[in-house]
Amino acid sequence: MRRLPRIGVIGGSNPTMEALKIAYETGKLIAQKGAILVCGGLGGVMEAASKGAKDANGTTIGILPGGDLNSANPYIDIPVATNIGYLRNAMVVLNSHSIVAVDGSYGTLSEISYALIYGKKVFGLYTWEIPEVVKCKNPEEAVNLALKEALNVINRKP
């Protein structure tokens, strides 16, 4: 599993119905392309993306803000308890090769910031408009670009 591409999906915990549909499709595409989905493990965009991945027989990792493994949404295969609250946003980014941002508020903005600090590429779907975030038209474009980046990272020579 260490060499499989990991794509982080970040986004709001209280998204619109449209954002939930986009997140679901994003997660499904990530799994169909053989990548592992990494997220914050809770509800909203995280749960919708995880459900999409599971519906496509994918693998999901949820980096949780609290210490209770049972707090993960039901579509998380590997819950990781951190008990560090929003600081776990950095761990979501660090455990991903690339990031897809869907919708989101300030927590998502912090994850985008961590991604940019750590040199991870971010592909955005109806999220914060920041020059370094690649604005994508749809989940397919975002996942294709994120997967290409993840594979580049994996194959990069030290």
C-alpha positions in Angstrom: 0.0 0.0 0.0 2.9 2.3 0.6 3.5 2.8 -3.1 -0.1 3.3 -4.1 -1.2 6.8 -4.9 -2.9 8.6 -2.0 -5.3 11.4 -2.9 -6.5 13.6 -0.1 -10.1 14.9 -0.3 -10.7 18.0 1.8 -13.9 20.0 2.2 -16.7 21.3 4.3 -18.5 19.5 7.1 -21.7 21.3 6.2 -21.7 21.4 2.4 -24.5 22.0 -0.1 -26.2 19.0 -1.8 -24.3 19.9 -5.0 -21.0 19.7 -3.1 -22.0 16.3 -1.6 -22.7 15.0 -5.1 -19.3 16.3 -6.4 -17.5 14.8 -3.4 -19.2 11.4 -3.9 -18.2 11.3 -7.6 -14.6 12.4 -6.7 -14.3 9.6 -4.2 -15.7 7.1 -6.6 -13.3 8.1 -9.3 -10.3 8.0 -6.9 -11.1 4.4 -6.1 -11.8 3.4 -9.7 -8.4 4.7 -10.7 -6.7 2.5 -8.0 -5.8 5.3 -5.5 -6.3 5.4 -1.8 -8.6 8.2 -0.5 -7.3 10.2 2.5 -9.6 12.5 4.4 -10.5 13.9 7.8 -12.8 10.9 8.4 -15.9 12.7 9.6 -19.1 14.0 7.9 -20.0 16.3 5.0 -17.6 16.2 2.0 -15.4 13.7 3.9 -18.2 11.2 4.3 -19.6 11.7 0.8 -16.1 11.1 -0.8 -15.5 8.1 1.4 -18.9 6.6 0.4 -18.1 7.1 -3.2 -14.7 5.4 -2.8 -16.3 2.4 -0.9 -19.1 2.1 -3.5 -16.2 1.6 -6.0 -14.4 -0.9 -3.7 -11.7 1.5 -2.8 -9.6 2.0 0.3 -10.2 4.9 2.7 -8.1 6.5 5.5 -9.6 8.9 7.9 -7.4 11.1 10.0 -9.6 12.0 12.9 -9.4 15.1 15.1 -10.3 13.2 18.3 -9.1 10.2 20.1 -12.1 7.9 19.4 -11.7 5.5 16.5 -15.4 4.9 16.5 -16.1 8.6 15.5 -15.1 7.9 11.9 -17.8 7.9 9.3 -19.0 4.3 8.3 -17.0 4.4 5.1 -13.6 4.7 6.6 -11.4 1.5 6.4 -8.5 2.8 8.4 -9.4 5.4 11.1 -6.4 7.2 12.6 -7.1 8.8 16.0 -5.0 11.9 16.7 -6.7 13.8 19.5 -5.2 17.1 18.2 -8.3 18.8 16.8 -7.8 20.9 13.7 -4.1 20.3 13.8 -4.9 17.0 12.2 -5.5 18.9 9.0 -1.7 18.9 8.5 -1.7 15.2 8.9 -4.3 14.8 6.2 -2.1 16.7 3.8 1.1 15.0 4.8 -0.4 11.6 4.2 -1.5 12.5 0.7 0.4 12.8 -2.5 -2.0 15.4 -3.9 -5.2 17.1 -2.8 -8.6 17.6 -4.2 -10.6 20.4 -2.4 -14.4 20.4 -2.6 -16.3 23.4 -1.3 -15.3 24.1 2.3 -14.8 26.9 4.9 -11.9 27.8 7.1 -10.9 24.3 8.0 -10.5 23.6 4.3 -8.6 26.8 3.9 -6.1 25.6 6.5 -5.7 22.3 4.7 -5.0 24.2 1.4 -2.5 26.3 3.3 -0.7 23.3 4.7 -0.7 21.7 1.3 0.9 24.7 -0.3 3.4 25.0 2.6 4.5 21.4 2.1 4.6 21.6 -1.7 1.5 19.5 -2.4 -0.6 20.4 -5.4 -4.2 21.2 -4.8 -7.0 20.8 -7.4 -10.1 22.7 -6.6 -13.8 22.1 -7.2 -16.0 25.0 -6.1 -13.6 25.9 -3.3 -11.4 28.8 -2.3 -10.0 30.7 -5.3 -6.3 31.0 -4.6 -3.8 31.4 -7.4 -1.9 28.2 -6.4 -5.0 26.1 -6.4 -5.7 24.6 -9.9 -9.4 25.3 -10.6 -11.1 22.2 -12.1 -14.3 22.0 -14.1 -15.5 18.6 -12.7 -14.5 15.7 -10.6 -13.0 13.8 -13.5 -10.6 16.6 -14.4 -9.6 17.0 -10.7 -9.0 13.3 -10.1 -7.1 12.8 -13.3 -4.8 15.8 -12.5 -4.5 14.7 -8.8 -3.6 11.1 -9.9 -1.0 12.3 -12.4 0.6 14.4 -9.7 0.5 11.6 -7.1 2.2 9.2 -9.5 4.8 11.9 -10.3 5.5 12.3 -6.5 5.8 8.5 -6.0 8.2 8.1 -9.0 10.3 11.2 -8.2 13.9 10.3 -7.4 15.2 11.6 -4.1 
